[in-house]
């Protein structure tokens, strides 16, 4: 075992624009669906807030 420590050279987190955008692939029958995912960098709403808003909007449509 070595006691040497190393630090990564110029390590920095990837930004949204630098990272490859994820996609989801789902095959149903003979059709393959590919869905690209993207995130807004200017959004003021958190994911949790958005989900709550969508649920509340759907509940209003049911009644």
Backbone as a printed PyTorch tensor [residue, N CA C, xyz], in Angstrom:
tensor([[[  0.8250,  -1.1780,   0.0000],
         [  0.0000,   0.0000,   0.0000],
         [  0.8680,   1.2390,   0.0000]],

        [[  0.4170,   2.2380,  -0.6580],
         [  1.1620,   3.4810,  -0.7640],
         [  0.4680,   4.5670,   0.0370]],

        [[  1.2470,   5.4440,   0.6410],
         [  0.6940,   6.5640,   1.3920],
         [  0.5870,   7.8170,   0.5430]],

        [[  0.8600,   7.7010,  -0.7340],
         [  0.8010,   8.8570,  -1.6160],
         [ -0.6550,   9.2910,  -1.7990]],

        [[ -0.8570,  10.5890,  -1.7870],
         [ -2.1870,  11.1190,  -2.0760],
         [ -2.1050,  11.9020,  -3.3690]],

        [[ -3.1620,  11.8740,  -4.0960],
         [ -3.1790,  12.6190,  -5.3480],
         [ -4.4340,  13.4690,  -5.4090]],

        [[ -4.3140,  14.5850,  -6.0650],
         [ -5.4720,  15.4480,  -6.2670],
         [ -5.7510,  15.5140,  -7.7520]],

        [[ -7.0080,  15.4740,  -8.1330],
         [ -7.3220,  15.5380,  -9.5620],
         [ -6.9270,  16.8930, -10.1400]],

        [[ -6.3960,  16.8670, -11.3310],
         [ -5.9830,  18.1050, -11.9880],
         [ -7.1890,  18.8070, -12.5850]],

        [[ -7.4300,  20.0190, -12.1340],
         [ -8.5020,  20.8540, -12.6810],
         [ -9.8670,  20.1700, -12.6760]],

        [[-10.2120,  19.5160, -11.5960],
         [-11.5200,  18.8630, -11.5070],
         [-12.5980,  19.9190, -11.3240]],

        [[-13.6670,  19.8010, -12.0880],
         [-14.7940,  20.7130, -11.9440],
         [-16.0710,  19.9820, -12.3260]],

        [[-17.1830,  20.3210, -11.6740],
         [-18.4440,  19.6420, -12.0020],
         [-18.9120,  20.0130, -13.3980]],

        [[-19.6340,  19.0960, -14.0160],
         [-20.1960,  19.3680, -15.3360],
         [-21.4040,  20.2770, -15.1930]],

        [[-21.5410,  21.2010, -16.0820],
         [-22.7380,  22.0300, -16.0990],
         [-23.7720,  21.3420, -16.9780]],

        [[-24.9870,  21.8370, -16.9480],
         [-26.0630,  21.2290, -17.7290],
         [-25.7190,  21.2280, -19.2090]],

        [[-25.1230,  22.3060, -19.7050],
         [-24.8200,  22.3920, -21.1260],
         [-23.6790,  21.4620, -21.5250]],

        [[-22.7380,  21.1950, -20.5930],
         [-21.6060,  20.3300, -20.9060],
         [-21.9770,  18.8550, -20.8330]],

        [[-22.9110,  18.5120, -19.9400],
         [-23.2860,  17.1160, -19.7470],
         [-24.1650,  16.6490, -20.9010]],

        [[-24.0090,  15.3910, -21.2470],
         [-24.8590,  14.8320, -22.2990],
         [-26.2720,  14.7030, -21.7610]],

        [[-27.2320,  15.1500, -22.5200],
         [-28.6230,  15.1020, -22.0860],
         [-29.1130,  13.6570, -22.0900]],

        [[-29.7180,  13.2110, -20.9850],
         [-30.1870,  11.8260, -20.9170],
         [-31.4180,  11.6000, -21.7930]],

        [[-31.6240,  10.3610, -22.1780],
         [-32.8470,  10.0130, -22.8890],
         [-33.3130,   8.6530, -22.4100]],

        [[-34.6080,   8.4160, -22.5530],
         [-35.2260,   7.1630, -22.1350],
         [-35.6980,   6.4510, -23.3870]],

        [[-35.3920,   5.1650, -23.4760],
         [-35.8200,   4.3710, -24.6230],
         [-36.7640,   3.2910, -24.1150]],

        [[-37.9420,   3.2190, -24.7120],
         [-38.9470,   2.2290, -24.3150],
         [-39.5160,   1.5920, -25.5670]],

        [[-39.5050,   0.2750, -25.6190],
         [-40.0660,  -0.4300, -26.7650],
         [-41.4130,  -1.0200, -26.3590]],

        [[-42.4390,  -0.6690, -27.1180],
         [-43.7800,  -1.1990, -26.9000],
         [-44.2130,  -1.8280, -28.2130]],

        [[-44.3460,  -3.1450, -28.2110],
         [-44.6700,  -3.8560, -29.4470],
         [-43.5400,  -3.6950, -30.4420]],

        [[-43.8740,  -3.2830, -31.6630],
         [-42.8630,  -3.0770, -32.6990],
         [-42.3900,  -1.6280, -32.7830]],

        [[-42.8520,  -0.7980, -31.8470],
         [-42.4940,   0.6170, -31.8800],
         [-41.5250,   0.9360, -30.7550]],

        [[-40.4450,   1.6300, -31.0830],
         [-39.4770,   2.0730, -30.0860],
         [-39.6230,   3.5750, -29.8980]],

        [[-39.8240,   3.9820, -28.6450],
         [-39.9800,   5.3930, -28.3080],
         [-38.7020,   5.8850, -27.6400]],

        [[-38.2080,   7.0240, -28.0720],
         [-37.0370,   7.6460, -27.4640],
         [-37.4610,   9.0280, -26.9850]],

        [[-37.3210,   9.2610, -25.6790],
         [-37.7300,  10.5280, -25.0810],
         [-36.4880,  11.2420, -24.5610]],

        [[-36.2470,  12.4290, -25.0780],
         [-35.1270,  13.2530, -24.6140],
         [-35.5710,  14.0440, -23.3880]],

        [[-34.6950,  14.1930, -22.4330],
         [-34.9910,  14.9190, -21.2100],
         [-34.1300,  16.1750, -21.1790]],

        [[-34.7280,  17.2800, -20.8070],
         [-33.9520,  18.5050, -20.6530],
         [-34.4580,  19.2720, -19.4450]],

        [[-33.5930,  20.0660, -18.8720],
         [-33.9190,  20.8310, -17.6820],
         [-33.6600,  22.3040, -17.9490]],

        [[-34.5680,  23.1360, -17.5130],
         [-34.4190,  24.5800, -17.6900],
         [-33.4030,  25.1220, -16.6890]],

        [[-32.5060,  25.9460, -17.1540],
         [-31.5360,  26.5760, -16.2580],
         [-32.0890,  27.8630, -15.6620]],

        [[-33.2420,  28.3170, -16.1420],
         [-33.8310,  29.5680, -15.6570],
         [-35.0980,  29.3490, -14.8390]],

        [[-35.4510,  28.1050, -14.5800],
         [-36.6820,  27.7980, -13.8590],
         [-36.6220,  28.3020, -12.4220]],

        [[-37.7200,  28.8410, -11.9420],
         [-37.8200,  29.3250, -10.5590],
         [-38.5260,  28.2990,  -9.6730]],

        [[-39.0150,  27.2170, -10.2650],
         [-39.8120,  26.2180,  -9.5610],
         [-38.9740,  24.9560,  -9.3480]],

        [[-39.0050,  24.4110,  -8.1210],
         [-38.2860,  23.1640,  -7.8630],
         [-39.0790,  21.9920,  -8.4370]],

        [[-38.4310,  20.8510,  -8.5690],
         [-39.1150,  19.6620,  -9.0780],
         [-40.2650,  19.2850,  -8.1500]],

        [[-40.0350,  19.3710,  -6.8530],
         [-41.0820,  19.0530,  -5.8840],
         [-42.2890,  19.9810,  -6.0490]],

        [[-42.0250,  21.2800,  -6.2040],
         [-43.1120,  22.2460,  -6.4100],
         [-43.8840,  21.9410,  -7.6860]],

        [[-43.1710,  21.5780,  -8.7250],
         [-43.8150,  21.2880, -10.0100],
         [-44.7260,  20.0640,  -9.8950]],

        [[-44.2390,  19.0100,  -9.2420],
         [-45.0410,  17.7920,  -9.0720],
         [-46.2980,  18.0990,  -8.2610]],

        [[-46.1380,  18.8660,  -7.1730],
         [-47.3000,  19.2450,  -6.3570],
         [-48.3090,  20.0310,  -7.1870]],

        [[-47.8230,  20.9760,  -7.9930],
         [-48.7110,  21.7860,  -8.8320],
         [-49.4610,  20.9170,  -9.8370]],

        [[-48.7560,  19.9700, -10.4670],
         [-49.4000,  19.0840, -11.4360],
         [-50.4690,  18.2180, -10.7770]],

        [[-50.1740,  17.7110,  -9.5820],
         [-51.1570,  16.8850,  -8.8600],
         [-52.3810,  17.7170,  -8.4940]],

        [[-52.1550,  18.9230,  -7.9850],
         [-53.2780,  19.7880,  -7.6090],
         [-54.1260,  20.1530,  -8.8280]],

        [[-53.4860,  20.4170,  -9.9610],
         [-54.2310,  20.7270, -11.1860],
         [-55.0640,  19.5320, -11.6340]],

        [[-54.5040,  18.3280, -11.5480],
         [-55.2500,  17.1270, -11.9300],
         [-56.4150,  16.8810, -10.9820]],

        [[-56.2280,  17.1300,  -9.6890],
         [-57.3080,  16.9400,  -8.7180],
         [-58.4640,  17.8930,  -9.0100]],

        [[-58.1650,  19.0960,  -9.4410],
         [-59.1990,  20.0740,  -9.7780],
         [-59.9930,  19.6640, -11.0010]],

        [[-59.3720,  18.9480, -11.9160],
         [-60.0540,  18.5050, -13.1390],
         [-60.9930,  17.3410, -12.8620]],

        [[-60.6960,  16.5470, -11.8440],
         [-61.5010,  15.3610, -11.5360],
         [-62.8360,  15.7650, -10.9170]],

        [[-62.8300,  16.7280, -10.0030],
         [-64.0660,  17.0790,  -9.2900],
         [-64.9650,  18.0080, -10.0520]]])
